[in-house]
């Protein structure tokens, strides 16, 4: 991947410019910008910000415009498509969210029907609400068990739907059979949009490339570069395989993305692709798989069942995603806090009974060894950790959880009472926890006993429910 944007920016910055345009920092640094506080880390942060300001430019003559690329951005995105083998690929400066909004708006018009997996990201619900779409949901559990059967049934029941949106891999790294899904969706005359936010690394690792939706018949695929590639938060890419969607998607990208895209982000994305394309993953994958095999030998900590498959030809989950459960009574939230408090290991997220750790090729042998050795120490001293957790809860009247705002036992008791009173009522808002930002109860959905029990489990572990309860 040639770095058109970075090279073009270097040439531009070599020239003299009287900066009478935005950004307001005018690419200047100085002592008056420096923090006068006593915290030494502020000086470090200010130094980094000064460096970024030096290259923070806008759409001026001599550069290019992401919304109407004709120069360095045009050349970069053209090569980007060549790297992935797509009809077109576009940089996103507001994360996968902007790409999902644009993709759905391009495939489905106002008040038309769309089929959505019920574990989709909240951005899919948001665009459905914005366009007043008739959204019908296919259960993610059915997709995991038999994707072809589940998709065929819902397409047959909703033949007027214009598009199907699914997530693969999921936050927990589970793959769907996109090949069979795309075949059924296209036979039904619909478009397939795949939220592959957590799979940006897949096209670059030889043994995992075939699991990317890009190569399995999807019409549009959205990837978050910042999740698994060396790129800063808020960077993403949208891929188009169906050329008939290109014009509409470009139009909607201009609607949903900032009109002042960051050149810093564009340079970072271009560099991340260049690094990923030229990296040798063999040593990383060898260490990853060796660590996963050692984890299987632990007694009190286990890989989730779907992640125990080591056959690279028939994977049902992404091996770079480590999803671990601790034996009861340590919950997902408790396990997350235990790793953080005792060993400084910060997980991506915790579910009710598991934690998710994201591995990337930037993890060193030392990182893997430290992780495994820490887990081994917990495993070997499990009873002592359980006693310590119980002592903390008894002495402080707090549940052992990561969220201090929601860990008070009296608050939890009050919330459980509030939730129990909602049984049979229609939800006035979408209710979810973040991460992962997947709706547990959707607006208008009836609070069933099953859903309330799930919400109560989250509350008991100290998680904050987002969305307004009735």
C-alpha positions as CSV (number, residue, x, y, z in Angstrom):
1,X,0.0,0.0,0.0
2,X,1.6,3.2,-1.1
3,X,1.1,6.1,1.3
4,X,-0.3,8.7,-1.1
5,X,-1.9,10.8,1.6
6,X,1.1,10.9,3.9
7,X,3.5,11.7,1.1
8,X,1.2,14.4,-0.3
9,X,0.9,15.9,3.2
10,X,4.7,15.9,3.6
11,X,5.1,17.8,0.3
12,X,2.5,20.3,1.3
13,X,4.0,21.0,4.7
14,X,7.4,21.7,3.2
15,X,6.0,24.8,1.5
16,X,5.4,28.2,3.2
17,X,1.7,28.9,4.0
18,X,0.3,31.9,5.7
19,X,-2.5,30.1,7.6
20,X,-5.6,32.3,7.5
21,X,-8.0,29.3,7.6
22,X,-9.1,26.7,10.1
23,X,-8.1,24.8,12.2
24,X,-7.8,27.5,14.9
25,X,-4.4,26.2,16.2
26,X,-2.9,27.4,12.9
27,X,-0.4,24.4,13.1
28,X,1.5,26.4,15.8
29,X,3.0,25.3,19.1
30,X,4.3,27.4,22.0
31,X,4.6,27.6,25.8
32,X,1.3,29.3,26.1
33,X,-0.3,26.1,24.9
34,X,1.4,24.1,27.6
35,X,-0.3,23.0,30.7
36,X,0.9,24.7,33.9
37,X,-0.3,21.8,36.1
38,X,1.9,19.7,38.3
39,X,0.9,16.4,36.6
40,X,4.0,15.4,34.5
41,X,1.8,13.4,32.2
42,X,0.1,16.5,31.1
43,X,3.3,17.7,29.6
44,X,3.6,14.4,27.7
45,X,0.1,14.7,26.4
46,X,0.7,18.3,25.3
47,X,3.8,17.3,23.4
48,X,1.8,14.7,21.5
49,X,-1.0,17.1,20.8
50,X,1.5,19.7,19.5
51,X,2.9,17.1,17.1
52,X,-0.5,16.3,15.9
53,X,-1.4,19.9,15.4
54,X,1.6,20.3,13.2
55,X,0.1,18.0,10.6
56,X,-3.6,18.8,11.2
57,X,-4.7,20.3,7.9
58,X,-8.0,20.8,6.2
59,X,-9.3,20.8,2.6
60,X,-7.1,23.5,1.1
61,X,-5.6,24.0,-2.4
62,X,-2.8,21.5,-2.8
63,X,-4.4,18.8,-0.8
64,X,-7.7,16.8,-1.4
65,X,-11.2,16.4,-0.2
66,X,-12.5,13.1,1.2
67,X,-16.0,13.9,0.0
68,X,-14.8,14.7,-3.6
69,X,-11.4,13.1,-4.0
70,X,-9.5,13.9,-7.1
71,X,-5.9,13.8,-5.9
72,X,-4.0,12.0,-3.1
73,X,-7.1,10.6,-1.4
74,X,-8.5,9.4,-4.7
75,X,-5.3,7.6,-5.5
76,X,-5.1,6.1,-2.0
77,X,-8.7,4.8,-2.1
78,X,-8.2,3.4,-5.5
79,X,-5.2,1.4,-4.3
80,X,-7.1,0.5,-1.1
81,X,-9.7,-1.3,-3.3
82,X,-6.9,-3.1,-5.1
83,X,-5.4,-4.3,-1.8
84,X,-8.8,-5.9,-0.8
85,X,-10.0,-6.9,-4.2
86,X,-13.2,-4.9,-4.0
87,X,-15.1,-2.7,-6.4
88,X,-14.4,0.2,-4.2
89,X,-13.2,0.9,-0.6
90,X,-13.7,4.1,1.3
91,X,-12.0,5.6,4.4
92,X,-14.4,6.4,7.3
93,X,-13.6,9.1,9.8
94,X,-16.5,8.4,12.2
95,X,-16.0,4.7,12.8
96,X,-18.0,1.8,11.4
97,X,-21.1,3.7,12.6
98,X,-21.0,6.1,9.6
99,X,-20.4,3.2,7.2
100,X,-23.4,1.3,8.6
101,X,-25.7,4.3,8.3
102,X,-24.6,5.0,4.7
103,X,-24.9,1.3,3.7
104,X,-28.4,0.8,5.0
105,X,-29.6,4.2,3.6
106,X,-28.3,3.2,0.2
107,X,-30.0,-0.2,0.1
108,X,-33.4,0.6,1.8
109,X,-35.6,3.6,1.2
110,X,-37.8,5.3,3.8
111,X,-40.6,3.1,5.3
112,X,-39.4,0.0,3.4
113,X,-38.6,-3.3,5.1
114,X,-35.2,-4.6,6.3
115,X,-34.2,-7.8,7.9
116,X,-31.8,-7.5,10.8
117,X,-30.0,-9.9,13.1
118,X,-31.1,-9.2,16.7
119,X,-27.5,-8.9,17.9
120,X,-26.7,-6.0,15.6
121,X,-25.0,-2.8,16.8
122,X,-27.2,0.1,17.9
123,X,-26.2,2.1,14.8
124,X,-28.4,-0.3,12.7
125,X,-31.4,0.4,15.0
126,X,-30.7,4.1,14.8
127,X,-30.7,4.2,11.0
128,X,-33.9,2.0,10.9
129,X,-35.5,4.5,13.2
130,X,-34.3,7.5,11.3
131,X,-35.6,6.2,8.0
132,X,-38.8,4.8,9.7
133,X,-37.9,1.3,8.3
134,X,-40.0,-1.8,9.0
135,X,-37.4,-3.9,10.8
136,X,-37.9,-7.6,11.3
137,X,-35.4,-9.5,13.4
138,X,-33.8,-12.9,13.0
139,X,-32.5,-14.4,16.2
140,X,-28.7,-14.6,16.4
141,X,-29.0,-18.0,18.2
142,X,-30.7,-19.4,15.1
143,X,-28.0,-17.9,12.8
144,X,-25.3,-19.6,14.9
145,X,-27.0,-22.9,14.8
146,X,-28.1,-23.0,11.2
147,X,-27.6,-19.8,9.3
148,X,-28.9,-21.0,6.0
149,X,-32.2,-22.3,7.5
150,X,-32.7,-19.2,9.6
151,X,-32.1,-16.7,6.8
152,X,-34.2,-18.7,4.3
153,X,-37.1,-18.8,6.6
154,X,-37.1,-15.0,7.4
155,X,-36.5,-14.1,3.7
156,X,-39.5,-16.3,2.7
157,X,-41.6,-14.7,5.4
158,X,-40.6,-11.1,4.3
159,X,-40.1,-11.2,0.5
160,X,-40.6,-7.4,0.3
161,X,-37.5,-6.7,2.4
162,X,-34.8,-4.9,0.5
163,X,-31.7,-5.8,2.6
164,X,-30.3,-8.1,5.3
165,X,-27.9,-6.9,8.0
166,X,-25.8,-9.4,10.0
167,X,-22.7,-9.1,12.2
168,X,-19.7,-11.4,11.6
169,X,-17.6,-11.9,13.5
170,X,-19.5,-10.9,16.6
171,X,-18.0,-9.0,19.6
172,X,-17.1,-12.5,20.9
173,X,-15.5,-13.5,17.6
174,X,-18.1,-15.9,16.4
175,X,-18.3,-16.3,12.6
176,X,-21.5,-16.7,10.6
177,X,-21.6,-18.7,7.4
178,X,-21.7,-15.6,5.1
179,X,-21.3,-17.7,2.0
180,X,-24.6,-19.5,2.4
181,X,-26.3,-16.4,3.8
182,X,-25.3,-14.3,0.8
183,X,-26.5,-17.0,-1.7
184,X,-30.0,-17.1,0.0
185,X,-30.2,-13.3,0.3
186,X,-29.4,-12.7,-3.3
187,X,-31.8,-15.4,-4.5
188,X,-34.4,-13.5,-2.6
189,X,-33.5,-10.3,-4.5
190,X,-32.1,-8.6,-1.5
191,X,-28.8,-6.9,-0.6
192,X,-26.4,-8.2,2.1
193,X,-24.7,-5.8,4.5
194,X,-22.2,-7.3,6.9
195,X,-21.0,-5.5,10.0
196,X,-17.4,-6.8,10.1
197,X,-16.3,-4.1,12.6
198,X,-14.3,-6.7,14.6
199,X,-12.8,-8.4,11.6
200,X,-10.5,-5.8,10.0
201,X,-7.5,-8.1,10.4
202,X,-9.1,-11.1,8.6
203,X,-8.1,-10.2,5.0
204,X,-4.4,-10.0,6.0
205,X,-3.9,-13.3,7.8
206,X,-3.6,-16.1,5.3
207,X,-5.4,-18.7,7.5
208,X,-8.2,-16.3,8.3
209,X,-8.8,-14.4,5.1
210,X,-11.5,-16.8,3.8
211,X,-13.6,-16.0,6.8
212,X,-14.0,-12.3,5.8
213,X,-17.4,-11.4,4.3
214,X,-15.6,-9.5,1.6
215,X,-14.8,-12.8,-0.1
216,X,-18.1,-14.6,0.6
217,X,-20.6,-12.7,-1.4
218,X,-21.5,-9.7,0.8
219,X,-22.6,-6.6,-1.1
220,X,-21.2,-4.1,1.5
221,X,-18.8,-4.8,4.4
222,X,-17.8,-2.3,7.1
223,X,-14.7,-2.8,9.2
224,X,-13.3,-0.9,12.2
225,X,-9.6,-0.5,11.6
226,X,-9.1,0.7,15.2
227,X,-10.4,-2.5,16.7
228,X,-7.8,-4.9,15.5
229,X,-5.3,-3.0,13.2
230,X,-2.8,-0.3,14.3
231,X,-5.0,2.7,13.7
232,X,-6.4,5.3,16.1
233,X,-9.9,5.2,17.5
234,X,-12.7,6.3,15.1
235,X,-11.0,5.0,11.9
236,X,-12.8,2.5,9.7
237,X,-13.3,1.4,6.1
238,X,-16.4,0.6,4.0
239,X,-16.0,-2.0,1.2
240,X,-18.4,-2.3,-1.8
241,X,-18.6,-5.4,-3.9
242,X,-21.8,-4.5,-5.7
243,X,-20.9,-1.7,-8.1
244,X,-24.5,-0.7,-8.5
245,X,-24.5,0.6,-4.9
246,X,-21.4,2.8,-5.3
247,X,-23.0,6.1,-6.3
248,X,-25.6,6.0,-3.6
249,X,-23.1,4.9,-0.9
250,X,-20.7,7.8,-1.8
251,X,-23.7,10.2,-1.6
252,X,-24.7,8.9,1.8
253,X,-21.2,8.8,3.2
254,X,-21.2,12.6,2.6
255,X,-24.4,12.8,4.5
256,X,-23.3,10.8,7.6
257,X,-19.6,11.7,7.8
258,X,-18.1,15.0,9.0
259,X,-17.6,17.6,6.4
260,X,-14.2,18.3,8.0
261,X,-12.5,14.9,7.9
262,X,-9.2,14.6,9.8
263,X,-6.1,14.2,7.7
264,X,-4.4,12.7,10.8
265,X,-6.9,9.9,10.7
266,X,-6.6,9.4,6.9
267,X,-2.8,9.2,7.3
268,X,-3.1,6.7,10.1
269,X,-5.5,4.5,8.2
270,X,-3.3,4.5,5.1
271,X,-0.3,3.5,7.3
272,X,-2.3,0.8,9.1
273,X,-3.1,-0.9,5.8
274,X,0.5,-0.6,4.7
275,X,1.7,-2.3,7.9
276,X,-1.0,-5.0,7.9
277,X,-0.3,-5.8,4.2
278,X,3.5,-6.3,4.8
279,X,3.5,-7.9,8.2
280,X,4.7,-11.5,8.6
281,X,2.0,-13.1,10.9
282,X,3.6,-16.5,11.2
283,X,5.3,-15.9,14.6
284,X,2.3,-14.1,16.0
285,X,-0.2,-16.9,15.0
286,X,2.2,-19.5,16.4
287,X,2.4,-17.8,19.8
288,X,-1.4,-17.1,19.8
289,X,-2.3,-20.7,19.1
290,X,0.2,-22.1,21.6
291,X,-1.2,-19.8,24.3
292,X,-4.8,-20.9,23.5
293,X,-3.7,-24.6,23.8
294,X,-2.1,-23.9,27.2
295,X,-5.3,-22.2,28.3
296,X,-7.2,-25.4,27.7
297,X,-5.3,-27.0,30.5
298,X,-6.5,-24.6,33.2
299,X,-9.0,-26.1,35.7
300,X,-11.0,-23.1,36.9
301,X,-10.7,-20.8,33.8
302,X,-11.9,-22.1,30.4
303,X,-12.1,-20.9,26.9
304,X,-15.8,-20.6,25.8
305,X,-16.8,-23.8,24.0
306,X,-17.1,-22.2,20.6
307,X,-13.5,-21.0,20.8
308,X,-12.0,-24.5,21.4
309,X,-11.8,-25.4,17.8
310,X,-8.3,-25.4,16.4
311,X,-9.0,-26.6,12.9
312,X,-8.1,-23.5,10.8
313,X,-10.0,-24.9,7.8
314,X,-13.3,-25.1,9.7
315,X,-13.3,-22.4,12.3
316,X,-16.5,-21.2,13.8
317,X,-14.8,-18.3,15.7
318,X,-11.9,-16.0,15.4
319,X,-8.9,-17.4,17.2
320,X,-7.5,-13.9,17.9
321,X,-10.4,-13.3,20.2
322,X,-9.9,-14.8,23.6
323,X,-13.2,-15.4,25.4
324,X,-12.7,-16.8,28.9
325,X,-15.0,-17.9,31.7
326,X,-14.2,-18.4,35.4
327,X,-15.8,-21.1,37.4
328,X,-18.7,-20.0,39.7
329,X,-19.1,-18.0,41.8
330,X,-16.8,-15.5,40.0
331,X,-18.9,-13.8,37.3
332,X,-17.9,-12.0,34.1
333,X,-17.7,-8.6,35.8
334,X,-15.9,-10.1,38.8
335,X,-13.4,-11.8,36.6
336,X,-12.8,-8.6,34.7
337,X,-12.1,-6.7,37.9
338,X,-9.9,-9.5,39.3
339,X,-7.7,-9.4,36.2
340,X,-7.4,-5.6,36.4
341,X,-6.9,-5.3,40.2
342,X,-4.4,-8.1,40.7
343,X,-2.5,-8.1,37.4
344,X,-3.2,-4.8,35.6
345,X,-4.8,-6.7,32.7
346,X,-7.6,-4.6,31.1
347,X,-10.2,-6.7,29.2
348,X,-12.1,-5.4,26.2
349,X,-15.4,-6.2,28.0
350,X,-17.2,-8.6,30.2
351,X,-20.4,-10.5,29.6
352,X,-22.6,-12.1,32.3
353,X,-20.3,-15.1,32.6
354,X,-17.2,-14.3,30.5
355,X,-14.6,-11.8,29.6
356,X,-13.4,-10.8,26.1
357,X,-9.7,-10.1,25.4
358,X,-8.7,-8.8,22.0
359,X,-5.3,-10.0,20.6
360,X,-3.6,-8.3,17.7
361,X,-0.3,-8.8,15.9
362,X,1.1,-6.0,18.1
363,X,1.0,-8.3,21.1
364,X,4.5,-9.6,21.8
365,X,5.7,-12.9,23.1
366,X,6.1,-11.2,26.5
367,X,2.5,-10.0,26.4
368,X,1.2,-13.5,25.8
369,X,3.4,-15.0,28.5
370,X,2.3,-12.4,31.0
371,X,-1.3,-13.0,30.2
372,X,-1.0,-16.8,30.5
373,X,1.1,-16.7,33.7
374,X,-1.4,-14.3,35.3
375,X,-4.3,-16.6,34.5
376,X,-2.3,-19.6,35.7
377,X,-1.7,-17.9,39.1
378,X,-5.4,-17.2,39.4
379,X,-6.2,-20.8,38.4
380,X,-3.7,-22.2,40.9
381,X,-5.0,-20.0,43.8
382,X,-8.7,-19.9,42.9
383,X,-10.1,-20.7,46.3
384,X,-8.1,-17.8,47.8
385,X,-9.4,-15.4,45.2
386,X,-13.0,-16.4,45.9
387,X,-12.4,-15.8,49.6
388,X,-10.9,-12.4,49.0
389,X,-13.8,-11.4,46.8
390,X,-16.3,-12.5,49.4
391,X,-14.4,-10.6,52.1
392,X,-14.4,-7.4,50.0
393,X,-18.2,-7.6,49.5
394,X,-18.8,-8.3,53.2
395,X,-16.5,-5.5,54.5
396,X,-17.5,-2.8,52.1
397,X,-21.1,-3.6,51.2
398,X,-20.2,-3.4,47.6
399,X,-20.5,-6.0,44.9
400,X,-17.1,-6.9,43.3
401,X,-17.5,-5.2,40.0
402,X,-15.8,-2.7,37.7
403,X,-18.5,0.0,37.8
404,X,-18.3,2.1,41.0
405,X,-21.4,4.0,40.1
406,X,-23.6,0.9,40.2
407,X,-21.9,-1.4,42.7
408,X,-23.9,-0.3,45.8
409,X,-26.0,-3.2,47.1
410,X,-28.9,-0.9,48.1
411,X,-29.0,0.6,44.6
412,X,-29.0,-2.9,43.0
413,X,-31.9,-4.0,45.2
414,X,-33.8,-0.9,44.2
415,X,-33.1,-1.4,40.5
416,X,-34.2,-5.1,40.7
417,X,-37.5,-4.0,42.2
418,X,-38.0,-1.4,39.4
419,X,-37.3,-4.0,36.7
420,X,-39.6,-6.6,38.2
421,X,-42.4,-4.1,38.1
422,X,-42.0,-3.7,34.4
423,X,-43.1,-7.3,33.4
424,X,-45.7,-7.1,30.7
425,X,-45.2,-3.4,29.9
426,X,-43.9,-2.1,26.5
427,X,-40.4,-0.6,26.7
428,X,-40.4,3.2,26.2
429,X,-36.8,3.2,25.2
430,X,-34.0,0.9,24.0
431,X,-32.2,-0.8,26.9
432,X,-28.6,-2.0,26.7
433,X,-25.2,-2.1,28.3
434,X,-22.0,-0.7,26.8
435,X,-19.9,-2.4,25.7
436,X,-21.1,-4.1,23.5
437,X,-23.9,-1.6,22.6
438,X,-26.4,-4.4,21.5
439,X,-30.0,-3.8,22.5
440,X,-31.3,-6.3,25.1
441,X,-34.8,-4.8,24.9
442,X,-35.9,-2.7,22.0
443,X,-38.3,0.3,22.2
444,X,-41.8,-1.0,22.0
445,X,-40.9,-4.6,22.9
446,X,-42.7,-6.1,25.8
447,X,-40.6,-6.8,28.9
448,X,-40.8,-10.5,29.3
449,X,-39.7,-12.5,32.3
450,X,-36.8,-13.8,30.3
451,X,-35.6,-10.3,29.3
452,X,-36.0,-8.9,32.8
453,X,-34.0,-11.8,34.2
454,X,-31.2,-11.0,31.8
455,X,-31.3,-7.3,32.7
456,X,-31.3,-8.2,36.4
457,X,-28.2,-10.4,35.9
458,X,-26.4,-7.4,34.5
459,X,-27.5,-5.2,37.3
460,X,-26.4,-7.7,40.0
461,X,-22.9,-7.5,38.4
462,X,-22.9,-3.8,38.8
463,X,-23.5,-2.8,35.1
464,X,-25.3,0.3,34.3
465,X,-28.4,-0.1,32.1
466,X,-28.4,2.5,29.3
467,X,-31.7,3.8,28.0
468,X,-34.7,5.1,30.0
469,X,-36.7,2.6,31.9
470,X,-40.5,3.1,32.0
